[in-house]
Amino acid sequence: MTRTGRLCVAVDLEGYSRRSHAGQEHAQDVLRTLLDLLWQRVAPGAVERQPNGDGEVALLDETVGIGVVPELLRVLRTGLRRANPDDRVGERYRLRVAADHGPAGRARNGFAGDAVVRTCRLLDSAPARDALDTRPGSDLSVVLSGSLFDALAADPGARAALPAAEFVPVRVVDPAKSFAAPAWVHAGAPLPAPRGAGGLRPAPATGDVMRVEVADGGQVGAIVQVRVLRGGLVLGRPGEPR
């Protein structure tokens, strides 16, 4: 079974250990509800799941193509918005998600195969964690293996639905595990992808797009300008002279 090519997806809830006992139980309820909805929408009856408290590893049947990845991202984004309303008080629910496609299957004590190993390494990688740590306004970081991203680039349907401009290429290295691999990271907001990097090219912007992240205290954390900004930008507190 481990020689069969399958889509593998791993999910981890950020900051789980910092919660109280009751908070961990509630977080598990939120996560399970979100993932139940995800697989019902994306691969009904065609997924094997291996939960582990604050996360899950899932294997989709070989009949499910990689074209479901854009829908997977959409459902997760929507579910997190519902779990984290703007007026919610307390710690938000934030997820790291990784995916790969390749040999995988169920073994005697759980899942096995190259795709499972790669997916779990990507999920626990520094780029996946940094995507959330450096962007407090984002509740979702996604890491796709280089081979999966390239396959999506070659699939016309998937390419059209994938938010390509929101991915940047990275190199995931874990010396302790003797692991190194190319990957693409998405942090839930537009980021400029370097030209000349391999893989999918960002789609051209349809208008002037700018993203501003504001951390606690009202300080501007980052500004990313995708196209030329017309009209200027003024930053300051209400009432301050411009």
C-alpha positions as CSV (number, residue, x, y, z in Angstrom):
1,M,0.0,0.0,0.0
2,T,2.8,2.4,0.7
3,R,3.7,2.5,-3.0
4,T,0.4,4.1,-4.0
5,G,0.5,7.8,-4.8
6,R,-1.8,9.7,-2.4
7,L,-2.3,13.2,-1.2
8,C,-1.2,13.6,2.4
9,V,-2.3,16.5,4.6
10,A,-1.2,17.3,8.1
11,V,-2.6,19.9,10.4
12,D,-1.4,21.3,13.8
13,L,-3.1,23.7,16.1
14,E,-0.6,26.5,17.1
15,G,-0.2,27.3,20.8
16,Y,-2.1,24.3,22.1
17,S,0.1,23.6,25.1
18,R,-0.3,27.1,26.4
19,R,-4.0,26.6,26.9
20,S,-5.6,25.4,30.2
21,H,-7.0,21.8,30.4
22,A,-10.5,23.1,29.6
23,G,-9.0,25.2,26.9
24,Q,-7.3,22.2,25.3
25,E,-10.5,20.3,25.3
26,H,-12.4,23.1,23.7
27,A,-9.6,23.6,21.1
28,Q,-9.9,19.9,20.2
29,D,-13.7,20.3,19.7
30,V,-13.1,23.3,17.4
31,L,-10.4,21.5,15.5
32,R,-12.4,18.3,15.0
33,T,-15.5,20.3,13.9
34,L,-13.4,22.2,11.4
35,L,-11.7,19.1,10.0
36,D,-14.9,17.1,9.8
37,L,-16.3,19.9,7.7
38,L,-13.2,20.0,5.6
39,W,-13.2,16.4,4.6
40,Q,-16.9,16.3,4.1
41,R,-16.6,19.1,1.6
42,V,-13.3,18.0,-0.1
43,A,-13.2,14.2,0.0
44,P,-16.4,12.7,1.4
45,G,-15.9,9.0,2.1
46,A,-12.4,9.1,0.6
47,V,-10.0,10.0,3.4
48,E,-8.3,8.1,6.2
49,R,-7.6,10.1,9.3
50,Q,-5.1,9.8,12.1
51,P,-5.8,12.3,14.9
52,N,-3.4,13.2,17.6
53,G,-5.1,15.7,19.9
54,D,-3.9,19.0,18.6
55,G,-3.5,17.9,15.1
56,E,-4.2,15.3,12.4
57,V,-2.6,13.5,9.5
58,A,-4.9,12.5,6.7
59,L,-4.5,10.4,3.6
60,L,-6.8,10.9,0.7
61,D,-7.7,7.9,-1.6
62,E,-5.7,7.6,-4.7
63,T,-8.8,8.4,-6.7
64,V,-8.8,12.0,-5.3
65,G,-6.6,14.2,-7.4
66,I,-4.4,17.1,-6.3
67,G,-6.9,19.5,-7.8
68,V,-8.7,19.5,-4.4
69,V,-5.9,21.6,-2.8
70,P,-7.3,25.0,-3.6
71,E,-10.7,24.0,-2.2
72,L,-9.0,22.6,0.8
73,L,-7.4,26.0,1.5
74,R,-10.7,27.8,0.9
75,V,-12.6,25.6,3.4
76,L,-9.9,26.0,6.1
77,R,-9.8,29.8,5.7
78,T,-13.6,30.0,5.9
79,G,-13.7,27.7,9.0
80,L,-11.1,29.7,10.8
81,R,-12.9,32.9,10.2
82,R,-16.0,31.4,11.8
83,A,-14.0,30.1,14.7
84,N,-12.3,33.4,15.2
85,P,-14.9,36.2,14.9
86,D,-13.7,39.8,15.1
87,D,-15.3,40.2,18.6
88,R,-13.8,37.0,20.0
89,V,-12.0,37.6,23.3
90,G,-9.0,35.4,24.2
91,E,-6.5,33.4,22.2
92,R,-7.4,32.8,18.6
93,Y,-7.3,29.4,16.8
94,R,-4.4,29.3,14.4
95,L,-3.3,26.4,12.2
96,R,-0.2,25.1,10.4
97,V,-1.0,22.9,7.4
98,A,1.3,20.9,5.2
99,A,0.7,18.7,2.1
100,D,2.6,16.4,-0.3
101,H,1.7,13.8,-2.8
102,G,3.5,10.5,-3.2
103,P,3.8,7.0,-1.9
104,A,1.7,6.5,1.3
105,G,-0.6,4.1,3.0
106,R,-1.7,2.5,6.3
107,A,0.8,0.3,8.1
108,R,0.5,-1.8,11.2
109,N,1.0,1.1,13.6
110,G,-0.3,4.1,11.6
111,F,0.5,5.7,8.3
112,A,3.8,5.1,6.4
113,G,5.4,6.3,3.2
114,D,7.6,9.0,1.8
115,A,4.7,11.4,1.4
116,V,3.8,11.1,5.1
117,V,7.4,11.7,6.2
118,R,7.7,14.8,4.0
119,T,4.4,16.2,5.0
120,C,5.2,15.9,8.7
121,R,8.7,17.4,8.3
122,L,7.2,20.4,6.4
123,L,4.5,20.8,9.1
124,D,7.0,21.1,11.9
125,S,9.5,23.2,9.9
126,A,10.8,26.7,10.8
127,P,9.2,28.3,7.6
128,A,5.8,27.0,8.6
129,R,6.1,28.3,12.1
130,D,7.6,31.6,11.0
131,A,4.7,32.2,8.7
132,L,2.5,32.6,11.7
133,D,5.0,34.1,14.2
134,T,5.8,37.0,11.9
135,R,2.2,37.7,10.8
136,P,0.0,38.1,13.9
137,G,-3.0,39.0,11.6
138,S,-2.9,35.5,9.9
139,D,-4.6,32.4,11.4
140,L,-3.4,30.0,8.7
141,S,0.0,29.0,7.3
142,V,0.3,26.4,4.5
143,V,3.4,24.6,3.3
144,L,3.2,22.6,0.0
145,S,6.1,20.4,-1.1
146,G,8.0,21.5,-4.1
147,S,6.8,18.5,-6.2
148,L,3.1,19.1,-5.3
149,F,3.4,22.8,-6.1
150,D,4.9,22.0,-9.5
151,A,2.2,19.5,-10.2
152,L,-0.4,22.1,-9.4
153,A,1.3,24.5,-11.8
154,A,1.0,21.9,-14.5
155,D,-2.8,21.3,-13.8
156,P,-4.8,24.1,-15.6
157,G,-7.8,23.7,-13.3
158,A,-5.7,23.8,-10.1
159,R,-3.6,26.6,-11.4
160,A,-6.6,28.8,-12.0
161,A,-8.0,28.2,-8.5
162,L,-4.8,28.4,-6.6
163,P,-3.9,31.9,-5.1
164,A,-0.4,31.7,-6.6
165,A,0.7,35.2,-5.6
166,E,0.3,34.3,-1.9
167,F,3.1,31.7,-2.0
168,V,6.9,32.1,-1.7
169,P,9.6,29.5,-2.3
170,V,11.6,28.3,0.7
171,R,14.2,25.6,1.5
172,V,13.2,23.4,4.4
173,V,16.2,22.0,6.2
174,D,16.3,19.8,9.4
175,P,19.8,18.5,10.0
176,A,18.6,16.5,13.0
177,K,16.3,14.5,10.7
178,S,18.7,14.5,7.8
179,F,15.9,16.2,5.8
180,A,16.2,18.9,3.2
181,A,13.6,19.8,0.5
182,P,12.2,22.7,-1.5
183,A,8.7,23.9,-0.6
184,W,6.3,26.8,-1.1
185,V,4.8,28.7,1.9
186,H,1.5,30.5,2.1
187,A,0.6,32.7,5.0
188,G,-3.0,33.7,4.2
189,A,-2.2,37.1,2.5
190,P,-0.5,38.4,-0.6
191,L,3.3,38.2,-0.7
192,P,5.6,38.9,-3.7
193,A,7.0,35.7,-5.1
194,P,10.6,36.1,-6.4
195,R,10.9,36.0,-10.1
196,G,13.3,33.3,-11.4
197,A,12.3,30.8,-8.6
198,G,11.1,27.5,-9.9
199,G,7.4,26.5,-9.8
200,L,4.2,28.3,-10.3
201,R,4.4,32.0,-11.2
202,P,2.1,34.5,-9.5
203,A,-0.9,35.5,-11.4
204,P,-0.9,39.2,-12.5
205,A,-2.7,41.5,-10.0
206,T,-6.0,42.9,-11.2
207,G,-5.7,46.2,-9.3
208,D,-3.5,48.1,-6.9
209,V,-3.2,45.8,-3.9
210,M,-1.6,46.7,-0.6
211,R,-1.5,44.8,2.7
212,V,-0.9,46.4,6.1
213,E,-0.4,44.3,9.2
214,V,-0.9,46.1,12.5
215,A,0.5,44.4,15.7
216,D,-0.7,45.1,19.3
217,G,-0.3,48.8,20.2
218,G,-1.1,50.0,16.7
219,Q,2.5,49.8,15.3
220,V,2.7,49.0,11.6
221,G,4.4,45.7,11.2
222,A,4.8,45.3,7.4
223,I,3.6,46.8,4.2
224,V,3.7,44.8,1.0
225,Q,2.9,46.6,-2.3
226,V,2.1,44.4,-5.2
227,R,1.6,47.2,-7.8
228,V,2.3,50.9,-7.9
229,L,0.3,52.7,-5.2
230,R,-1.4,55.8,-6.6
231,G,-2.6,58.7,-4.4
232,G,0.0,58.2,-1.5
233,L,-0.3,56.7,1.9
234,V,-0.5,58.5,5.2
235,L,0.1,56.7,8.5
236,G,-0.7,58.2,11.9
237,R,-3.2,58.5,14.8
238,P,-6.5,60.3,14.4
239,G,-6.1,64.0,15.1
240,E,-2.3,64.1,14.5
241,P,-1.1,66.6,11.9
242,R,-0.3,65.1,8.6
